[in-house]
């Protein structure tokens, strides 16, 4: 009996990384164009997968990495400050951007948030989301 239980536990542990890698959400981030020296507002939508919803009770927090061509005018974006809103099952992050110099490329947004099903919530930490920005 111990052998059967040990085999079951080991097979479950081996399968755990595969389960953890499955995403419970997708990201929709329209490209953003900013005039040099200007400002724009970008949105990143975290679309919950089938049977999931963005957890509005979790204190979601996002940071935006500065690049040579753009940065966020706010260091930390939170639900409490009104930067993260829930619409239906999805979370929407509003990012105020400031153009620094001409350039094009990805801007990384790192988030801590939660996605839930009826049975379980997943706390996601350090999730890297990207946003394409062009400064002309």
C-alpha positions in Angstrom: 0.0 0.0 0.0 2.8 2.4 0.8 4.4 1.7 -2.6 1.1 2.6 -4.4 0.7 5.7 -2.3 4.3 6.8 -3.0 3.9 6.2 -6.7 0.7 8.2 -6.8 2.3 11.1 -4.9 5.4 11.1 -7.1 3.3 11.1 -10.3 1.2 14.0 -9.0 4.3 16.0 -8.1 5.8 15.3 -11.6 2.5 16.5 -13.2 2.3 19.7 -11.1 4.7 21.8 -13.2 2.7 21.0 -16.3 -0.5 22.1 -14.5 1.1 25.3 -13.2 2.2 26.2 -16.7 -1.3 26.2 -18.2 -2.5 29.8 -18.3 -5.9 30.7 -16.9 -5.9 33.9 -18.9 -4.7 35.6 -22.2 -3.5 39.2 -22.7 -4.9 41.7 -25.2 -2.8 44.8 -25.6 -3.4 47.0 -28.6 -0.3 48.8 -30.0 0.3 52.3 -28.8 1.6 55.2 -30.9 2.9 58.3 -29.2 4.3 61.5 -30.6 7.8 62.3 -29.3 7.5 64.3 -26.1 3.8 63.4 -25.8 1.7 61.2 -23.6 -0.8 58.4 -24.2 -2.9 56.0 -22.2 -2.5 52.3 -22.9 -4.7 49.5 -21.8 -3.8 45.9 -21.2 -6.8 43.5 -20.8 -6.3 40.3 -18.9 -9.0 38.0 -20.4 -9.9 35.2 -18.1 -10.1 31.8 -19.7 -13.3 29.8 -19.9 -14.7 29.2 -16.4 -12.4 31.8 -14.8 -12.7 35.4 -13.7 -10.3 38.2 -12.7 -10.4 38.3 -8.9 -11.6 41.9 -8.0 -11.0 41.1 -4.3 -7.3 40.5 -4.7 -5.0 43.6 -4.4 -3.8 43.6 -8.0 -0.5 45.5 -8.6 1.4 46.2 -11.8 4.7 47.9 -12.5 5.9 49.2 -15.9 9.5 48.9 -16.9 10.9 52.0 -18.5 12.6 51.9 -21.8 14.8 54.3 -23.7 11.8 55.5 -25.6 8.8 55.4 -23.1 8.0 55.2 -19.4 4.9 55.2 -17.2 4.2 58.4 -15.4 3.1 56.2 -12.4 5.5 53.7 -10.8 2.9 51.4 -9.4 -0.5 50.7 -10.8 -3.1 49.3 -8.5 -6.8 48.5 -8.2 -7.0 50.6 -5.1 -5.8 53.7 -7.0 -8.3 53.0 -9.9 -5.6 51.8 -12.4 -7.1 48.3 -12.5 -10.8 47.7 -13.1 -12.8 44.6 -13.6 -15.3 44.4 -16.5 -17.2 41.1 -16.6 -14.7 38.4 -16.1 -11.7 40.4 -17.3 -9.2 42.8 -15.7 -8.3 46.0 -17.4 -5.0 47.8 -16.5 -4.8 51.5 -17.6 -1.2 52.6 -18.1 -0.3 56.3 -18.5 2.7 56.5 -20.8 5.1 59.3 -21.5 7.3 59.4 -24.6 11.0 59.9 -24.0 12.6 59.6 -27.4 11.9 58.1 -30.8 11.8 54.3 -30.8 9.7 51.2 -31.1 9.5 48.0 -29.1 7.9 46.2 -26.3 7.3 47.6 -22.9 7.1 45.1 -20.1 4.4 45.2 -17.5 4.9 43.0 -14.5 1.8 42.0 -12.5 0.6 40.4 -9.4 -3.1 39.4 -9.7 -5.5 36.6 -9.2 -7.6 34.5 -11.5 -10.3 32.3 -10.1 -12.7 29.5 -11.0 -15.7 28.4 -9.0 -13.4 25.9 -7.1 -10.0 27.6 -6.9 -8.1 30.9 -7.1 -4.6 31.2 -8.6 -2.4 33.9 -7.2 -0.1 35.0 -10.1 3.0 36.8 -9.1 5.6 38.4 -11.4 3.6 37.8 -14.5 5.3 39.4 -17.5 2.9 41.1 -19.9 4.1 43.0 -23.0 2.8 46.1 -24.7 4.1 47.3 -28.2 4.9 51.0 -28.1 6.0 53.3 -31.0 7.3 56.8 -30.3 7.7 58.9 -33.5 
